[in-house]
Amino acid sequence: MIQLTFDIDAFIVSDRLASKFSSSSTSWRTGANQREVRQLQKEIDKALKESLDGLRRVDKKGRADKFLFAYLRRKNTVVNIKKMPK
């Protein structure tokens, strides 16, 4: 029997929130260093792991795989939603 695993990614596109990170940060910014966001991520991670069979527990490098919010600047997004065809 093949067991499928998956992970869940959450992206927040916000120049205001992304600006809270240093300009030397890469385009990948997580809320792990912000106390209130870190707590919310932990709660969501726990709820997902308790309710979804197959959710990946360990990443490709053998580290614990945790749910994170990634903050992106609008210029780093692939698609600008306002420009999408109707």
For each residue, the residues with C-beta under 8 A, 3 or more apart:
1:
2:
3: 54
4: 54
5: 54 55 56
6: 54 55 56
7: 55 56 59 65
8: 48 55 67
9: 68 70
10: 67 68 69 70
11: 69 70 71 72
12: 17 69 70 71 72
13: 72 73 74 77
14: 17 18 71 72 74
15: 18 19 73 74
16: 19 20
17: 12 14 20 71
18: 14 15 21 29 71 72 73
19: 15 16 73
20: 16 17 34 71
21: 18 25 29 71
22: 25
23:
24:
25: 21 22 28 29
26: 29
27: 72 73 76
28: 25 70
29: 18 21 25 26 70 71 72
30: 33 41 68 69 70 71
31: 34 37 38 40 41 68 69 71
32: 37 38 41 68
33: 30 38
34: 20 31 37 38
35: 38 39
36: 39 40
37: 31 32 34 40 41 69
38: 31 32 33 34 35 41 42
39: 35 36 42 43
40: 31 36 37 43 44 69
41: 30 31 32 37 38 44 45 66 67 68 69
42: 38 39 45 46 66
43: 39 40 46 47
44: 40 41 47 48 67
45: 41 42 48 49 66 67
46: 42 43 49 50
47: 43 44 50 51
48: 8 44 45 51 52 55 67
49: 45 46 52 55 57
50: 46 47
51: 47 48
52: 48 49 55
53:
54: 3 4 5 6
55: 5 6 7 8 48 49 52
56: 5 6 7 59 65
57: 49 64 65
58: 62 63 64 65
59: 7 56 62 63 64 65
60:
61:
62: 58 59
63: 58 59
64: 57 58 59
65: 7 56 57 58 59
66: 41 42 45
67: 8 10 41 44 45 48
68: 9 10 30 31 32 41
69: 10 11 12 30 31 37 40 41
70: 9 10 11 12 28 29 30
71: 11 12 14 17 18 20 21 29 30 31
72: 11 12 13 14 18 27 29 76 77
73: 13 15 18 19 27 76 77
74: 13 14 15 77 80
75:
76: 27 72 73
77: 13 72 73 74 80
78:
79: 83 84
80: 74 77 83 84
81: 84
82:
83: 79 80
84: 79 80 81
85:
86:
